[in-house]
Amino acid sequence: MGLFGRTPEKPPKDLINEWSQKIRREMRVIDRQIRGKIQSEMLEDTFESMEDGEEMEEAAEEEVDKILFEITAGALGKAPSKVVDALPEMEPPGATAASEDESEEDIEAMQSRLAALRS
């Protein structure tokens, strides 16, 4: 009996080929498992970083509020958090008259173009 447990039906060369094939299959299985593990870890890291982004955004917002509070000497803290009343729309004086004159001129110009197209 030799090094590879020589049997009468299989020579050592065939045994080496079988073992190398088994090793290759096992290596492929291990490779797939490692790649799957790496991918799952990358996905976990991505989702964790997305959650961290929201926390960082909140922390940055708090820091901005602190700085604005310091700059305005506390006046910002007295202001309401949001405006509930709608602001009145103010038009500059004479703007409506000018826009009405322009719109009448535009209408007249369009009518004259339409008349020219019809003829």
Biopython code that builds the backbone (N, CA, C, O; Angstrom):
import numpy as np
from Bio.PDB.StructureBuilder import StructureBuilder

atoms = [
    (1, "MET", "N", (0.849, -1.173, 0.000)),
    (1, "MET", "CA", (0.000, 0.000, 0.000)),
    (1, "MET", "C", (0.893, 1.234, 0.000)),
    (1, "MET", "O", (1.848, 1.336, 0.770)),
    (2, "GLY", "N", (0.552, 2.173, -0.894)),
    (2, "GLY", "CA", (1.389, 3.337, -1.068)),
    (2, "GLY", "C", (0.903, 4.535, -0.276)),
    (2, "GLY", "O", (0.081, 4.432, 0.634)),
    (3, "LEU", "N", (1.442, 5.658, -0.660)),
    (3, "LEU", "CA", (1.140, 6.927, 0.010)),
    (3, "LEU", "C", (-0.328, 7.308, -0.115)),
    (3, "LEU", "O", (-0.892, 7.856, 0.833)),
    (4, "PHE", "N", (-0.951, 7.045, -1.219)),
    (4, "PHE", "CA", (-2.330, 7.454, -1.453)),
    (4, "PHE", "C", (-3.323, 6.326, -1.225)),
    (4, "PHE", "O", (-4.462, 6.423, -1.681)),
    (5, "GLY", "N", (-2.945, 5.298, -0.561)),
    (5, "GLY", "CA", (-3.844, 4.186, -0.317)),
    (5, "GLY", "C", (-4.211, 3.512, -1.607)),
    (5, "GLY", "O", (-5.387, 3.358, -1.935)),
    (6, "ARG", "N", (-3.215, 3.120, -2.321)),
    (6, "ARG", "CA", (-3.408, 2.537, -3.644)),
    (6, "ARG", "C", (-4.361, 1.360, -3.578)),
    (6, "ARG", "O", (-4.206, 0.425, -2.793)),
    (7, "THR", "N", (-5.336, 1.457, -4.431)),
    (7, "THR", "CA", (-6.287, 0.367, -4.557)),
    (7, "THR", "C", (-6.115, -0.223, -5.939)),
    (7, "THR", "O", (-5.649, 0.460, -6.852)),
    (8, "PRO", "N", (-6.479, -1.467, -6.106)),
    (8, "PRO", "CA", (-6.267, -2.076, -7.411)),
    (8, "PRO", "C", (-7.086, -1.417, -8.520)),
    (8, "PRO", "O", (-6.670, -1.461, -9.678)),
    (9, "GLU", "N", (-8.243, -0.803, -8.210)),
    (9, "GLU", "CA", (-9.059, -0.234, -9.278)),
    (9, "GLU", "C", (-8.686, 1.205, -9.630)),
    (9, "GLU", "O", (-9.023, 1.651, -10.727)),
    (10, "LYS", "N", (-8.000, 1.965, -8.748)),
    (10, "LYS", "CA", (-7.671, 3.370, -9.043)),
    (10, "LYS", "C", (-6.177, 3.601, -8.836)),
    (10, "LYS", "O", (-5.635, 3.334, -7.763)),
    (11, "PRO", "N", (-5.533, 4.095, -9.865)),
    (11, "PRO", "CA", (-4.123, 4.436, -9.696)),
    (11, "PRO", "C", (-3.999, 5.771, -8.957)),
    (11, "PRO", "O", (-4.964, 6.534, -8.904)),
    (12, "PRO", "N", (-2.837, 6.062, -8.393)),
    (12, "PRO", "CA", (-2.643, 7.296, -7.628)),
    (12, "PRO", "C", (-2.945, 8.565, -8.424)),
    (12, "PRO", "O", (-3.435, 9.541, -7.855)),
    (13, "LYS", "N", (-2.667, 8.571, -9.709)),
    (13, "LYS", "CA", (-2.941, 9.744, -10.534)),
    (13, "LYS", "C", (-4.429, 10.073, -10.543)),
    (13, "LYS", "O", (-4.799, 11.244, -10.459)),
    (14, "ASP", "N", (-5.278, 9.073, -10.642)),
    (14, "ASP", "CA", (-6.730, 9.286, -10.627)),
    (14, "ASP", "C", (-7.192, 9.789, -9.263)),
    (14, "ASP", "O", (-8.074, 10.643, -9.172)),
    (15, "LEU", "N", (-6.590, 9.254, -8.207)),
    (15, "LEU", "CA", (-6.951, 9.727, -6.867)),
    (15, "LEU", "C", (-6.587, 11.202, -6.694)),
    (15, "LEU", "O", (-7.358, 11.969, -6.117)),
    (16, "ILE", "N", (-5.431, 11.593, -7.185)),
    (16, "ILE", "CA", (-5.015, 12.997, -7.097)),
    (16, "ILE", "C", (-5.992, 13.878, -7.874)),
    (16, "ILE", "O", (-6.358, 14.954, -7.401)),
    (17, "ASN", "N", (-6.412, 13.443, -9.047)),
    (17, "ASN", "CA", (-7.383, 14.207, -9.842)),
    (17, "ASN", "C", (-8.706, 14.343, -9.109)),
    (17, "ASN", "O", (-9.299, 15.422, -9.117)),
    (18, "GLU", "N", (-9.181, 13.287, -8.481)),
    (18, "GLU", "CA", (-10.437, 13.351, -7.708)),
    (18, "GLU", "C", (-10.311, 14.327, -6.556)),
    (18, "GLU", "O", (-11.199, 15.145, -6.318)),
    (19, "TRP", "N", (-9.197, 14.234, -5.844)),
    (19, "TRP", "CA", (-9.007, 15.112, -4.692)),
    (19, "TRP", "C", (-8.903, 16.570, -5.130)),
    (19, "TRP", "O", (-9.447, 17.460, -4.477)),
    (20, "SER", "N", (-8.203, 16.811, -6.236)),
    (20, "SER", "CA", (-8.090, 18.190, -6.699)),
    (20, "SER", "C", (-9.451, 18.722, -7.153)),
    (20, "SER", "O", (-9.739, 19.902, -6.952)),
    (21, "GLN", "N", (-10.281, 17.893, -7.749)),
    (21, "GLN", "CA", (-11.628, 18.308, -8.128)),
    (21, "GLN", "C", (-12.469, 18.614, -6.893)),
    (21, "GLN", "O", (-13.211, 19.596, -6.864)),
    (22, "LYS", "N", (-12.346, 17.762, -5.872)),
    (22, "LYS", "CA", (-13.085, 18.010, -4.623)),
    (22, "LYS", "C", (-12.630, 19.323, -3.992)),
    (22, "LYS", "O", (-13.442, 20.111, -3.508)),
    (23, "ILE", "N", (-11.321, 19.542, -4.008)),
    (23, "ILE", "CA", (-10.786, 20.777, -3.416)),
    (23, "ILE", "C", (-11.292, 21.994, -4.200)),
    (23, "ILE", "O", (-11.685, 22.994, -3.600)),
    (24, "ARG", "N", (-11.285, 21.914, -5.531)),
    (24, "ARG", "CA", (-11.789, 23.019, -6.343)),
    (24, "ARG", "C", (-13.253, 23.304, -6.052)),
    (24, "ARG", "O", (-13.644, 24.465, -5.931)),
    (25, "ARG", "N", (-14.076, 22.254, -5.936)),
    (25, "ARG", "CA", (-15.502, 22.449, -5.610)),
    (25, "ARG", "C", (-15.662, 23.126, -4.260)),
    (25, "ARG", "O", (-16.452, 24.058, -4.112)),
    (26, "GLU", "N", (-14.909, 22.652, -3.278)),
    (26, "GLU", "CA", (-14.995, 23.250, -1.948)),
    (26, "GLU", "C", (-14.539, 24.708, -1.975)),
    (26, "GLU", "O", (-15.119, 25.559, -1.301)),
    (27, "MET", "N", (-13.506, 24.987, -2.752)),
    (27, "MET", "CA", (-13.034, 26.367, -2.861)),
    (27, "MET", "C", (-14.094, 27.264, -3.494)),
    (27, "MET", "O", (-14.273, 28.406, -3.070)),
    (28, "ARG", "N", (-14.800, 26.754, -4.511)),
    (28, "ARG", "CA", (-15.879, 27.534, -5.131)),
    (28, "ARG", "C", (-17.001, 27.801, -4.124)),
    (28, "ARG", "O", (-17.537, 28.908, -4.060)),
    (29, "VAL", "N", (-17.350, 26.785, -3.345)),
    (29, "VAL", "CA", (-18.403, 26.953, -2.336)),
    (29, "VAL", "C", (-17.975, 28.001, -1.311)),
    (29, "VAL", "O", (-18.751, 28.885, -0.950)),
    (30, "ILE", "N", (-16.742, 27.891, -0.851)),
    (30, "ILE", "CA", (-16.236, 28.854, 0.138)),
    (30, "ILE", "C", (-16.186, 30.246, -0.475)),
    (30, "ILE", "O", (-16.535, 31.220, 0.193)),
    (31, "ASP", "N", (-15.763, 30.362, -1.723)),
    (31, "ASP", "CA", (-15.709, 31.648, -2.408)),
    (31, "ASP", "C", (-17.089, 32.290, -2.471)),
    (31, "ASP", "O", (-17.237, 33.481, -2.200)),
    (32, "ARG", "N", (-18.102, 31.499, -2.828)),
    (32, "ARG", "CA", (-19.478, 32.022, -2.874)),
    (32, "ARG", "C", (-19.929, 32.487, -1.496)),
    (32, "ARG", "O", (-20.568, 33.531, -1.365)),
    (33, "GLN", "N", (-19.595, 31.712, -0.476)),
    (33, "GLN", "CA", (-19.995, 32.086, 0.882)),
    (33, "GLN", "C", (-19.317, 33.387, 1.302)),
    (33, "GLN", "O", (-19.944, 34.255, 1.909)),
    (34, "ILE", "N", (-18.043, 33.514, 0.978)),
    (34, "ILE", "CA", (-17.314, 34.732, 1.343)),
    (34, "ILE", "C", (-17.886, 35.934, 0.604)),
    (34, "ILE", "O", (-18.097, 36.992, 1.196)),
    (35, "ARG", "N", (-18.136, 35.768, -0.689)),
    (35, "ARG", "CA", (-18.712, 36.873, -1.469)),
    (35, "ARG", "C", (-20.090, 37.263, -0.932)),
    (35, "ARG", "O", (-20.409, 38.448, -0.838)),
    (36, "GLY", "N", (-20.896, 36.276, -0.582)),
    (36, "GLY", "CA", (-22.219, 36.562, -0.019)),
    (36, "GLY", "C", (-22.109, 37.311, 1.294)),
    (36, "GLY", "O", (-22.875, 38.238, 1.558)),
    (37, "LYS", "N", (-21.150, 36.905, 2.118)),
    (37, "LYS", "CA", (-20.956, 37.570, 3.408)),
    (37, "LYS", "C", (-20.496, 39.011, 3.199)),
    (37, "LYS", "O", (-20.956, 39.925, 3.884)),
    (38, "ILE", "N", (-19.587, 39.202, 2.250)),
    (38, "ILE", "CA", (-19.098, 40.557, 1.971)),
    (38, "ILE", "C", (-20.236, 41.439, 1.471)),
    (38, "ILE", "O", (-20.364, 42.590, 1.890)),
    (39, "GLN", "N", (-21.062, 40.904, 0.578)),
    (39, "GLN", "CA", (-22.187, 41.682, 0.055)),
    (39, "GLN", "C", (-23.174, 42.041, 1.161)),
    (39, "GLN", "O", (-23.659, 43.171, 1.220)),
    (40, "SER", "N", (-23.472, 41.085, 2.034)),
    (40, "SER", "CA", (-24.417, 41.386, 3.109)),
    (40, "SER", "C", (-23.840, 42.427, 4.063)),
    (40, "SER", "O", (-24.574, 43.283, 4.559)),
    (41, "GLU", "N", (-22.522, 42.364, 4.329)),
    (41, "GLU", "CA", (-21.908, 43.362, 5.190)),
    (41, "GLU", "C", (-21.933, 44.742, 4.536)),
    (41, "GLU", "O", (-22.140, 45.754, 5.205)),
    (42, "MET", "N", (-21.718, 44.770, 3.221)),
    (42, "MET", "CA", (-21.765, 46.049, 2.522)),
    (42, "MET", "C", (-23.169, 46.641, 2.574)),
    (42, "MET", "O", (-23.329, 47.846, 2.767)),
    (43, "LEU", "N", (-24.177, 45.804, 2.404)),
    (43, "LEU", "CA", (-25.552, 46.295, 2.491)),
    (43, "LEU", "C", (-25.854, 46.817, 3.897)),
    (43, "LEU", "O", (-26.470, 47.871, 4.051)),
    (44, "GLU", "N", (-25.426, 46.087, 4.905)),
    (44, "GLU", "CA", (-25.644, 46.536, 6.285)),
    (44, "GLU", "C", (-24.962, 47.879, 6.517)),
    (44, "GLU", "O", (-25.548, 48.782, 7.113)),
    (45, "ASP", "N", (-23.720, 48.010, 6.046)),
    (45, "ASP", "CA", (-23.000, 49.273, 6.215)),
    (45, "ASP", "C", (-23.718, 50.411, 5.513)),
    (45, "ASP", "O", (-23.789, 51.527, 6.029)),
    (46, "THR", "N", (-24.253, 50.119, 4.325)),
    (46, "THR", "CA", (-24.969, 51.152, 3.576)),
    (46, "THR", "C", (-26.206, 51.608, 4.335)),
    (46, "THR", "O", (-26.453, 52.806, 4.467)),
    (47, "PHE", "N", (-26.983, 50.652, 4.835)),
    (47, "PHE", "CA", (-28.193, 51.014, 5.567)),
    (47, "PHE", "C", (-27.850, 51.742, 6.862)),
    (47, "PHE", "O", (-28.554, 52.673, 7.252)),
    (48, "GLU", "N", (-26.782, 51.329, 7.528)),
    (48, "GLU", "CA", (-26.374, 52.021, 8.746)),
    (48, "GLU", "C", (-25.946, 53.441, 8.440)),
    (48, "GLU", "O", (-26.257, 54.361, 9.196)),
    (49, "SER", "N", (-25.229, 53.630, 7.332)),
    (49, "SER", "CA", (-24.792, 54.981, 6.983)),
    (49, "SER", "C", (-25.984, 55.860, 6.622)),
    (49, "SER", "O", (-25.963, 57.067, 6.865)),
    (50, "MET", "N", (-27.025, 55.259, 6.041)),
    (50, "MET", "CA", (-28.223, 56.035, 5.731)),
    (50, "MET", "C", (-28.888, 56.500, 7.011)),
    (50, "MET", "O", (-29.371, 57.630, 7.087)),
    (51, "GLU", "N", (-28.916, 55.635, 8.021)),
    (51, "GLU", "CA", (-29.497, 56.019, 9.304)),
    (51, "GLU", "C", (-28.633, 57.073, 9.975)),
    (51, "GLU", "O", (-29.151, 58.005, 10.591)),
    (52, "ASP", "N", (-27.310, 56.930, 9.859)),
    (52, "ASP", "CA", (-26.404, 57.902, 10.441)),
    (52, "ASP", "C", (-26.580, 59.263, 9.787)),
    (52, "ASP", "O", (-26.420, 60.290, 10.447)),
    (53, "GLY", "N", (-26.906, 59.285, 8.507)),
    (53, "GLY", "CA", (-27.095, 60.539, 7.797)),
    (53, "GLY", "C", (-28.222, 61.358, 8.395)),
    (53, "GLY", "O", (-28.117, 62.579, 8.508)),
    (54, "GLU", "N", (-29.297, 60.690, 8.775)),
    (54, "GLU", "CA", (-30.415, 61.403, 9.392)),
    (54, "GLU", "C", (-30.005, 61.958, 10.750)),
    (54, "GLU", "O", (-30.366, 63.082, 11.100)),
    (55, "GLU", "N", (-29.248, 61.167, 11.518)),
    (55, "GLU", "CA", (-28.793, 61.638, 12.820)),
    (55, "GLU", "C", (-27.838, 62.811, 12.657)),
    (55, "GLU", "O", (-27.902, 63.783, 13.410)),
    (56, "MET", "N", (-26.954, 62.716, 11.672)),
    (56, "MET", "CA", (-26.020, 63.807, 11.431)),
    (56, "MET", "C", (-26.748, 65.065, 10.996)),
    (56, "MET", "O", (-26.375, 66.172, 11.383)),
    (57, "GLU", "N", (-27.794, 64.890, 10.186)),
    (57, "GLU", "CA", (-28.569, 66.033, 9.729)),
    (57, "GLU", "C", (-29.250, 66.726, 10.907)),
    (57, "GLU", "O", (-29.277, 67.955, 10.981)),
    (58, "GLU", "N", (-29.794, 65.938, 11.819)),
    (58, "GLU", "CA", (-30.439, 66.509, 13.008)),
    (58, "GLU", "C", (-29.416, 67.234, 13.878)),
    (58, "GLU", "O", (-29.686, 68.322, 14.388)),
    (59, "ALA", "N", (-28.236, 66.624, 14.047)),
    (59, "ALA", "CA", (-27.191, 67.251, 14.854)),
    (59, "ALA", "C", (-26.738, 68.561, 14.214)),
    (59, "ALA", "O", (-26.517, 69.548, 14.917)),
    (60, "ALA", "N", (-26.598, 68.580, 12.897)),
    (60, "ALA", "CA", (-26.194, 69.798, 12.197)),
    (60, "ALA", "C", (-27.256, 70.882, 12.346)),
    (60, "ALA", "O", (-26.936, 72.057, 12.529)),
    (61, "GLU", "N", (-28.513, 70.479, 12.268)),
    (61, "GLU", "CA", (-29.610, 71.437, 12.414)),
    (61, "GLU", "C", (-29.607, 72.046, 13.812)),
    (61, "GLU", "O", (-29.826, 73.248, 13.967)),
    (62, "GLU", "N", (-29.361, 71.226, 14.826)),
    (62, "GLU", "CA", (-29.288, 71.728, 16.200)),
    (62, "GLU", "C", (-28.127, 72.705, 16.354)),
    (62, "GLU", "O", (-28.257, 73.734, 17.016)),
    (63, "GLU", "N", (-26.991, 72.375, 15.737)),
    (63, "GLU", "CA", (-25.822, 73.253, 15.826)),
    (63, "GLU", "C", (-26.099, 74.591, 15.153)),
    (63, "GLU", "O", (-25.710, 75.639, 15.671)),
    (64, "VAL", "N", (-26.768, 74.563, 14.003)),
    (64, "VAL", "CA", (-27.130, 75.806, 13.313)),
    (64, "VAL", "C", (-28.066, 76.631, 14.192)),
    (64, "VAL", "O", (-27.908, 77.848, 14.293)),
    (65, "ASP", "N", (-29.026, 75.986, 14.819)),
    (65, "ASP", "CA", (-29.947, 76.706, 15.706)),
    (65, "ASP", "C", (-29.202, 77.359, 16.866)),
    (65, "ASP", "O", (-29.506, 78.492, 17.240)),
    (66, "LYS", "N", (-28.218, 76.642, 17.442)),
    (66, "LYS", "CA", (-27.432, 77.207, 18.548)),
    (66, "LYS", "C", (-26.681, 78.455, 18.091)),
    (66, "LYS", "O", (-26.674, 79.476, 18.779)),
    (67, "ILE", "N", (-26.051, 78.358, 16.921)),
    (67, "ILE", "CA", (-25.263, 79.483, 16.422)),
    (67, "ILE", "C", (-26.168, 80.670, 16.118)),
    (67, "ILE", "O", (-25.827, 81.806, 16.447)),
    (68, "LEU", "N", (-27.319, 80.422, 15.494)),
    (68, "LEU", "CA", (-28.257, 81.512, 15.219)),
    (68, "LEU", "C", (-28.774, 82.139, 16.506)),
    (68, "LEU", "O", (-28.975, 83.351, 16.571)),
    (69, "PHE", "N", (-28.986, 81.330, 17.512)),
    (69, "PHE", "CA", (-29.445, 81.841, 18.803)),
    (69, "PHE", "C", (-28.373, 82.750, 19.408)),
    (69, "PHE", "O", (-28.685, 83.808, 19.954)),
    (70, "GLU", "N", (-27.108, 82.329, 19.308)),
    (70, "GLU", "CA", (-26.021, 83.148, 19.842)),
    (70, "GLU", "C", (-25.884, 84.451, 19.058)),
    (70, "GLU", "O", (-25.691, 85.513, 19.649)),
    (71, "ILE", "N", (-25.983, 84.373, 17.728)),
    (71, "ILE", "CA", (-25.815, 85.563, 16.893)),
    (71, "ILE", "C", (-26.927, 86.577, 17.140)),
    (71, "ILE", "O", (-26.674, 87.780, 17.201)),
    (72, "THR", "N", (-28.141, 86.096, 17.280)),
    (72, "THR", "CA", (-29.278, 87.006, 17.454)),
    (72, "THR", "C", (-29.507, 87.364, 18.915)),
    (72, "THR", "O", (-30.501, 88.010, 19.248)),
    (73, "ALA", "N", (-28.602, 86.954, 19.779)),
    (73, "ALA", "CA", (-28.677, 87.249, 21.217)),
    (73, "ALA", "C", (-30.008, 86.790, 21.808)),
    (73, "ALA", "O", (-30.597, 87.492, 22.629)),
    (74, "GLY", "N", (-30.471, 85.647, 21.405)),
    (74, "GLY", "CA", (-31.666, 85.055, 21.985)),
    (74, "GLY", "C", (-32.964, 85.497, 21.345)),
    (74, "GLY", "O", (-34.022, 84.969, 21.686)),
    (75, "ALA", "N", (-32.915, 86.452, 20.427)),
    (75, "ALA", "CA", (-34.141, 86.939, 19.795)),
    (75, "ALA", "C", (-34.773, 85.855, 18.931)),
    (75, "ALA", "O", (-35.990, 85.830, 18.751)),
    (76, "LEU", "N", (-33.965, 84.981, 18.409)),
    (76, "LEU", "CA", (-34.493, 83.915, 17.558)),
    (76, "LEU", "C", (-35.350, 82.950, 18.366)),
    (76, "LEU", "O", (-36.315, 82.395, 17.841)),
    (77, "GLY", "N", (-35.015, 82.744, 19.624)),
    (77, "GLY", "CA", (-35.795, 81.844, 20.469)),
    (77, "GLY", "C", (-37.169, 82.391, 20.777)),
    (77, "GLY", "O", (-38.081, 81.625, 21.089)),
    (78, "LYS", "N", (-37.336, 83.684, 20.698)),
    (78, "LYS", "CA", (-38.630, 84.309, 20.977)),
    (78, "LYS", "C", (-39.548, 84.294, 19.760)),
    (78, "LYS", "O", (-40.762, 84.452, 19.892)),
    (79, "ALA", "N", (-38.977, 84.106, 18.589)),
    (79, "ALA", "CA", (-39.767, 84.116, 17.357)),
    (79, "ALA", "C", (-40.574, 82.825, 17.253)),
    (79, "ALA", "O", (-40.136, 81.783, 17.741)),
    (80, "PRO", "N", (-41.740, 82.882, 16.627)),
    (80, "PRO", "CA", (-42.529, 81.651, 16.457)),
    (80, "PRO", "C", (-41.813, 80.695, 15.505)),
    (80, "PRO", "O", (-41.037, 81.112, 14.645)),
    (81, "SER", "N", (-42.090, 79.424, 15.678)),
    (81, "SER", "CA", (-41.402, 78.431, 14.847)),
    (81, "SER", "C", (-41.881, 78.459, 13.402)),
    (81, "SER", "O", (-41.121, 78.153, 12.483)),
    (82, "LYS", "N", (-43.143, 78.826, 13.203)),
    (82, "LYS", "CA", (-43.637, 78.944, 11.835)),
    (82, "LYS", "C", (-44.718, 80.020, 11.782)),
    (82, "LYS", "O", (-45.378, 80.304, 12.781)),
    (83, "VAL", "N", (-44.882, 80.595, 10.638)),
    (83, "VAL", "CA", (-45.873, 81.646, 10.432)),
    (83, "VAL", "C", (-47.196, 80.985, 10.078)),
    (83, "VAL", "O", (-47.260, 80.132, 9.193)),
    (84, "VAL", "N", (-48.252, 81.388, 10.781)),
    (84, "VAL", "CA", (-49.557, 80.790, 10.516)),
    (84, "VAL", "C", (-50.425, 81.679, 9.644)),
    (84, "VAL", "O", (-51.312, 81.183, 8.949)),
    (85, "ASP", "N", (-50.190, 82.970, 9.667)),
    (85, "ASP", "CA", (-50.974, 83.892, 8.846)),
    (85, "ASP", "C", (-50.296, 84.060, 7.490)),
    (85, "ASP", "O", (-49.069, 84.055, 7.387)),
    (86, "ALA", "N", (-51.113, 84.207, 6.461)),
    (86, "ALA", "CA", (-50.567, 84.443, 5.133)),
    (86, "ALA", "C", (-50.160, 85.905, 5.020)),
    (86, "ALA", "O", (-50.847, 86.788, 5.533)),
    (87, "LEU", "N", (-49.076, 86.150, 4.366)),
    (87, "LEU", "CA", (-48.630, 87.526, 4.178)),
    (87, "LEU", "C", (-49.487, 88.192, 3.110)),
    (87, "LEU", "O", (-49.846, 87.562, 2.115)),
    (88, "PRO", "N", (-49.812, 89.458, 3.311)),
    (88, "PRO", "CA", (-50.612, 90.142, 2.300)),
    (88, "PRO", "C", (-49.765, 90.378, 1.052)),
    (88, "PRO", "O", (-48.571, 90.667, 1.131)),
    (89, "GLU", "N", (-50.413, 90.248, -0.090)),
    (89, "GLU", "CA", (-49.706, 90.501, -1.339)),
    (89, "GLU", "C", (-49.800, 91.990, -1.648)),
    (89, "GLU", "O", (-50.887, 92.560, -1.744)),
    (90, "MET", "N", (-48.652, 92.589, -1.797)),
    (90, "MET", "CA", (-48.617, 94.030, -2.081)),
    (90, "MET", "C", (-48.093, 94.222, -3.487)),
    (90, "MET", "O", (-47.074, 93.650, -3.874)),
    (91, "GLU", "N", (-48.808, 95.041, -4.249)),
    (91, "GLU", "CA", (-48.365, 95.366, -5.591)),
    (91, "GLU", "C", (-47.810, 96.776, -5.566)),
    (91, "GLU", "O", (-48.356, 97.651, -4.894)),
    (92, "PRO", "N", (-46.744, 96.997, -6.283)),
    (92, "PRO", "CA", (-46.199, 98.364, -6.316)),
    (92, "PRO", "C", (-47.210, 99.306, -6.957)),
    (92, "PRO", "O", (-47.947, 98.910, -7.859)),
    (93, "PRO", "N", (-47.243, 100.542, -6.496)),
    (93, "PRO", "CA", (-48.214, 101.487, -7.063)),
    (93, "PRO", "C", (-47.963, 101.704, -8.551)),
    (93, "PRO", "O", (-46.823, 101.870, -8.985)),
    (94, "GLY", "N", (-49.032, 101.701, -9.312)),
    (94, "GLY", "CA", (-48.948, 101.923, -10.748)),
    (94, "GLY", "C", (-48.679, 100.650, -11.533)),
    (94, "GLY", "O", (-48.720, 100.666, -12.763)),
    (95, "ALA", "N", (-48.412, 99.577, -10.864)),
    (95, "ALA", "CA", (-48.100, 98.333, -11.563)),
    (95, "ALA", "C", (-49.342, 97.780, -12.242)),
    (95, "ALA", "O", (-49.261, 97.232, -13.342)),
    (96, "THR", "N", (-50.489, 97.922, -11.593)),
    (96, "THR", "CA", (-51.709, 97.388, -12.198)),
    (96, "THR", "C", (-52.107, 98.193, -13.416)),
    (96, "THR", "O", (-52.553, 97.626, -14.413)),
    (97, "ALA", "N", (-51.955, 99.494, -13.354)),
    (97, "ALA", "CA", (-52.326, 100.327, -14.488)),
    (97, "ALA", "C", (-51.419, 100.031, -15.674)),
    (97, "ALA", "O", (-51.887, 99.932, -16.808)),
    (98, "ALA", "N", (-50.141, 99.890, -15.419)),
    (98, "ALA", "CA", (-49.197, 99.617, -16.499)),
    (98, "ALA", "C", (-49.468, 98.243, -17.100)),
    (98, "ALA", "O", (-49.398, 98.066, -18.316)),
    (99, "SER", "N", (-49.775, 97.278, -16.249)),
    (99, "SER", "CA", (-50.007, 95.934, -16.775)),
    (99, "SER", "C", (-51.311, 95.886, -17.569)),
    (99, "SER", "O", (-51.412, 95.133, -18.538)),
    (100, "GLU", "N", (-52.303, 96.671, -17.177)),
    (100, "GLU", "CA", (-53.553, 96.708, -17.927)),
    (100, "GLU", "C", (-53.330, 97.348, -19.293)),
    (100, "GLU", "O", (-53.858, 96.873, -20.299)),
    (101, "ASP", "N", (-52.539, 98.440, -19.330)),
    (101, "ASP", "CA", (-52.238, 99.094, -20.606)),
    (101, "ASP", "C", (-51.481, 98.141, -21.519)),
    (101, "ASP", "O", (-51.763, 98.058, -22.715)),
    (102, "GLU", "N", (-50.499, 97.409, -20.939)),
    (102, "GLU", "CA", (-49.709, 96.469, -21.732)),
    (102, "GLU", "C", (-50.591, 95.346, -22.261)),
    (102, "GLU", "O", (-50.451, 94.920, -23.408)),
    (103, "SER", "N", (-51.504, 94.870, -21.409)),
    (103, "SER", "CA", (-52.343, 93.760, -21.859)),
    (103, "SER", "C", (-53.295, 94.224, -22.967)),
    (103, "SER", "O", (-53.572, 93.454, -23.887)),
    (104, "GLU", "N", (-53.801, 95.462, -22.903)),
    (104, "GLU", "CA", (-54.662, 95.978, -23.968)),
    (104, "GLU", "C", (-53.881, 96.116, -25.261)),
    (104, "GLU", "O", (-54.394, 95.821, -26.341)),
    (105, "GLU", "N", (-52.629, 96.570, -25.146)),
    (105, "GLU", "CA", (-51.793, 96.700, -26.339)),
    (105, "GLU", "C", (-51.508, 95.328, -26.941)),
    (105, "GLU", "O", (-51.517, 95.156, -28.160)),
    (106, "ASP", "N", (-51.255, 94.356, -26.065)),
    (106, "ASP", "CA", (-50.997, 92.992, -26.542)),
    (106, "ASP", "C", (-52.212, 92.422, -27.268)),
    (106, "ASP", "O", (-52.081, 91.772, -28.305)),
    (107, "ILE", "N", (-53.389, 92.674, -26.711)),
    (107, "ILE", "CA", (-54.613, 92.166, -27.328)),
    (107, "ILE", "C", (-54.812, 92.803, -28.703)),
    (107, "ILE", "O", (-55.157, 92.118, -29.666)),
    (108, "GLU", "N", (-54.595, 94.108, -28.789)),
    (108, "GLU", "CA", (-54.744, 94.800, -30.067)),
    (108, "GLU", "C", (-53.748, 94.267, -31.090)),
    (108, "GLU", "O", (-54.094, 94.087, -32.258)),
    (109, "ALA", "N", (-52.503, 94.011, -30.653)),
    (109, "ALA", "CA", (-51.475, 93.496, -31.564)),
    (109, "ALA", "C", (-51.860, 92.100, -32.041)),
    (109, "ALA", "O", (-51.696, 91.783, -33.219)),
    (110, "MET", "N", (-52.366, 91.270, -31.145)),
    (110, "MET", "CA", (-52.776, 89.927, -31.527)),
    (110, "MET", "C", (-53.946, 89.956, -32.502)),
    (110, "MET", "O", (-53.991, 89.174, -33.451)),
    (111, "GLN", "N", (-54.903, 90.872, -32.261)),
    (111, "GLN", "CA", (-56.051, 90.976, -33.162)),
    (111, "GLN", "C", (-55.618, 91.428, -34.552)),
    (111, "GLN", "O", (-56.149, 90.952, -35.556)),
    (112, "SER", "N", (-54.665, 92.338, -34.611)),
    (112, "SER", "CA", (-54.210, 92.812, -35.916)),
    (112, "SER", "C", (-53.450, 91.694, -36.651)),
    (112, "SER", "O", (-53.563, 91.577, -37.871)),
    (113, "ARG", "N", (-52.679, 90.874, -35.922)),
    (113, "ARG", "CA", (-51.987, 89.729, -36.542)),
    (113, "ARG", "C", (-53.003, 88.726, -37.046)),
    (113, "ARG", "O", (-52.846, 88.173, -38.135)),
    (114, "LEU", "N", (-54.049, 88.487, -36.261)),
    (114, "LEU", "CA", (-55.090, 87.535, -36.653)),
    (114, "LEU", "C", (-55.816, 88.020, -37.915)),
    (114, "LEU", "O", (-56.122, 87.233, -38.811)),
    (115, "ALA", "N", (-56.081, 89.310, -37.964)),
    (115, "ALA", "CA", (-56.747, 89.869, -39.153)),
    (115, "ALA", "C", (-55.853, 89.731, -40.379)),
    (115, "ALA", "O", (-56.335, 89.475, -41.482)),
    (116, "ALA", "N", (-54.535, 89.904, -40.179)),
    (116, "ALA", "CA", (-53.601, 89.781, -41.297)),
    (116, "ALA", "C", (-53.540, 88.350, -41.765)),
    (116, "ALA", "O", (-53.416, 88.106, -42.965)),
    (117, "LEU", "N", (-53.622, 87.395, -40.861)),
    (117, "LEU", "CA", (-53.591, 85.975, -41.234)),
    (117, "LEU", "C", (-54.857, 85.567, -41.973)),
    (117, "LEU", "O", (-54.810, 84.719, -42.865)),
    (118, "ARG", "N", (-55.963, 86.150, -41.616)),
    (118, "ARG", "CA", (-57.238, 85.784, -42.238)),
    (118, "ARG", "C", (-57.300, 86.297, -43.683)),
    (118, "ARG", "O", (-57.934, 85.681, -44.539)),
    (119, "SER", "N", (-56.650, 87.409, -43.939)),
    (119, "SER", "CA", (-56.747, 87.990, -45.289)),
    (119, "SER", "C", (-55.734, 87.402, -46.251)),
    (119, "SER", "O", (-55.694, 87.790, -47.418)),
]
sb = StructureBuilder()
sb.init_structure("model")
sb.init_model(0)
sb.init_chain("A")
sb.init_seg("    ")
for serial, (resi, resn, name, xyz) in enumerate(atoms, 1):
    if name == "N":
        sb.init_residue(resn, " ", resi, " ")
    sb.init_atom(name, np.array(xyz, "f"), 0.0, 1.0, " ", f" {name:<3s}", serial, name[0])
structure = sb.get_structure()
